[in-house]
């Protein structure tokens, strides 16, 4: 993976621009990622295609500072995306002051950030953005690109004799937080709630601190991402009660504990979904599970793990959670074995998939409670990939395929044979390049 996000700009001196901060920061601006140009546009007035746009950079720098912690640390939660106004904090097209910007969204995953850009035609502007693409970059790279860009815009303002702007004041506040680890951690937590860490009332600050003191650190990020602000205290108490139930379970999964204790560390240099695939293959190999397996069920899972099915059932409790996107809670019981709280669902295969996602968390984070959810983060991508490969190995699917083109009916039949949802089969086929789905 090549880190190559760049903001290119050259300062210019236009005529007729109002506002000292806009005049001072007018520039020819271009964004590139690898060999792709995000800002390539069709200029409707000149009837030409070019890679640069001509805009004041003050509004973009101000938007970055205003949304600094969200851009770097607030993952996407699809269930609450619109409710929390996610796009306004993550999509460059939402930069204000009427300047033209591409449809370019930053989706934090953890140590990486996914960047997605799409064509955009604005009827009120004379340019049309042409390109589309997707790229995963390192968070530290994005941090540096943003940091250097804002520093440059602030330096330009001072050079042009423009002082006292909101950007300069706001950047001073954010810079102070960046250099204070405790304050930076607080800002990150508040950003996960979709809120401005510098605009909280005292009572809200106290609530965040109280919730942080109620739960293990390993649960906090997902709790803040999934919780409804108005019910966050009640939801945290619910999690704490469920954690207590898990920790007092007496079941003993000796075989799985041995595998976990003997496993190799997950290589951090690989992408999260590759980590999940590798870990699933490692577990299947250590448990002696052949590729040609019966449809997944609780009985099958118990046999693979070498425990009575009743012991597996006693380690699971189903609940209706008030958290949008919440799928499971997993933690060690008193014997160091896993126990699970699963969100109630109508289909058994979906429950088993959530259970296996929890198994991944148990293996990757020893003796650490974890949440499984629909949040778009590296950890959740890893456990989804693990569950898919554990229940429906890519090699097993490949052996069952009779052609490079498969229909939706073929996918449904494979899903039925392997005891998983069609969604799992389709994603395994697509992610591993096994066939083309959708052919008639």
C-alpha positions, -999 to +999 in steps of 0.1 A: +000+000+000+016+033-011+008+064+009+004+091-016-024+116-007-012+151-016-026+186-016-009+207-043-015+245-044+001+277-057-010+311-043-025+335-068-037+372-067-072+374-082-092+405-088-127+412-074-125+388-045-141+401-013-130+392+022-093+395+032-090+359+042-104+347+009-083+371-011-051+361+008-056+324+003-068+322-033-049+294-051-047+269-079-055+237-060-052+200-069-057+168-049-040+136-060-040+100-046-015+078-063-019+084-100-055+096-096-065+133-096-095+139-074-100+175-086-100+168-124-129+189-138-147+197-170-148+235-172-181+242-189-172+278-197-139+271-214-150+236-226-118+221-214-107+195-189-081+204-162-068+190-130-068+222-109-096+242-094-093+279-085-106+286-050-097+303-018-082+277+006-094+294+038-128+277+038-113+243+034-087+248+061-114+262+084-136+231+077-107+207+085-099+225+118-136+226+127-139+188+121-104+178+130-112+150+154-141+137+134-121+135+102-094+114+119-113+094+145-151+091+139-158+059+120-190+055+100-220+040+118-245+034+090-274+030+113-270+065+127-252+082+098-279+106+087-292+112+122-258+124+133-251+145+102-220+124+093-215+138+058-212+174+070-181+164+090-165+140+066-173+151+030-153+179+014-183+189-007-197+203+026-170+230+028-188+263+031-187+298+016-201+285-017-167+273-031-167+243-054-152+212-039-152+175-050-175+148-035-147+133-014-153+116+019-129+105+046-140+074+066-117+066+096-111+029+102-086+031+130-050+030+120-062+037+084-087+060+067-107+051+036-111+079+011-139+077-015-144+102-043-172+104-069-182+125-099-201+156-090-220+181-111-232+212-094-258+232-114-247+265-097-210+261-106-193+261-140-171+230-133-180+193-131-158+168-112-151+138-134-132+111-114-142+084-090-121+061-068-114+045-035-082+044-015-071+033+020-043+055+035-027+055+069-042+077+095-008+093+103-004+102+067-038+120+066-029+137+099+003+150+083-014+162+051-041+181+071-015+195+095+008+208+069-021+222+048-036+241+077-002+254+088+005+267+053-028+285+051-023+301+085+012+312+074-002+327+043-027+347+063+000+361+085+022+369+055-006+388+039-013+407+072-046+389+080-049+381+117-075+372+143-095+349+120-115+320+134-091+297+116-061+310+134-078+310+167-093+275+162-060+261+150-044+273+182-070+255+203-067+222+183-029+223+183-029+226+221-052+195+223-030+175+198+000+181+221-019+170+253-024+132+253-052+133+279-071+161+261-066+145+227-081+112+241-111+132+254-116+149+221-115+116+202-142+101+225-165+131+220-160+130+183-172+095+183-205+107+196-207+130+166-202+161+188-178+191+189-154+185+219-150+222+223-187+230+225-198+206+253-216+219+283-202+211+317-229+185+324-221+168+291-184+166+299-192+151+333-215+125+316-187+114+292-163+111+321-188+091+341-195+066+313-158+062+307-154+053+344-182+026+342-168+004+314-135-012+305-115+008+281-118-018+254-156-012+252-156+026+253-149+034+216-177+012+203-200+022+231-196+059+223-200+052+186-232+032+190-249+050+219-277+075+217-265+106+236-298+109+254-297+073+267-259+067+269-259+063+307-286+037+306-269+019+278-236+018+296-253+004+327-269-023+305-234-032+291-220-034+326-247-058+337-242-080+307-205-081+313-212-092+349-233-121+336-205-132+312-178-130+338-196-154+362-203-181+336-186-215+346-182-231+312-147-242+301-136-243+265-103-259+270-095-266+233-101-231+222-081-217+251-052-238+240-054-225+205-056-189+216-027-192+239-005-208+212-015-186+183+009-162+166+004-125+169-017-110+141+007-092+117-003-055+120+013-046+086-014-065+067-048-051+061-075-060+086-096-082+064-065-102+054-058-106+091-093-120+096-089-145+067-055-157+080-068-161+115-098-181+104-076-205+084-052-208+114-081-217+137-096-242+113-062-259+108-056-261+145-091-275+152-087-300+123-117-288+104-118-301+068-129-278+040-158-302+031-180-295+061-217-298+069-239-266+071-229-245+100-251-248+131-246-246+169-241-284+169-214-281+142-197-252+160-197-272+193-182-302+176-154-281+160-146-266+194-147-300+212-174-289+237-209-302+244-236-283+226-253-276+259-221-259+271-221-237+240-258-229+245-252-219+282-224-195+271-249-175+250-276-151+259-298-133+234-311-098+240-329-070+223-303-042+224-312-005+222-279+002+204-284+007+166-257-015+150-249-036+181-244-073+173-226-090+202-207-086+234-179-111+241-157-115+272-138-141+293-158-160+319-143-171+352-124-199+335-110-177+307-134-191+282-156-169+260-193-161+267-215-140+245-244-117+245-260-118+210-285-094+196-318-113+189-323-120+152-348-140+132-324-162+113-301-188+130-273-183+104-271-146+113-268-155+150-240-180+142-222-153+121-223-129+150-210-156+174-181-163+151-173-126+148-171-127+186-148-156+185-124-135+164-124-108+191-117-134+217-087-147+198-072-113+189-077-096+222-070-120+251-088-114+284-104-082+270-141-075+266-151-065+231-182-053+212-191-067+178-211-042+157-219-027+123-194+001+128-170+006+098-137+001+116-106-021+111-115-044+140-150-049+127-138-055+092-114-081+105-140-100+125-164-100+096-137-115+073-129-140+100-165-152+104-170-155+066-138-175+061-144-197+092-179-207+082-175-206+044-139-210+034-130-195+000-113-227-011-145-247-002-166-223-022-142-224-052-146-262-053-183-259-055-183-234-084-188-249-118-182-217-138-166-182-136-201-167-139-226-174-112-262-163-108-280-151-076-297-185-076-263-202-075-253-180-046-285-189-027-279-226-032-244-224-020-255-204+011-281-231+019-255-259+015-231-242+038-255-228+063-247-192+059-265-162+044-263-154+007-246-122+016-216-141+031-213-163+000-215-133-024-189-114-005-165-143-003-168-148-040-163-112-048-135-105-022-115-135-032-121-131-070-136-165-073-163-156-099-185-129-113-218-127-095-250-117-112-246-134-146-277-149-161 
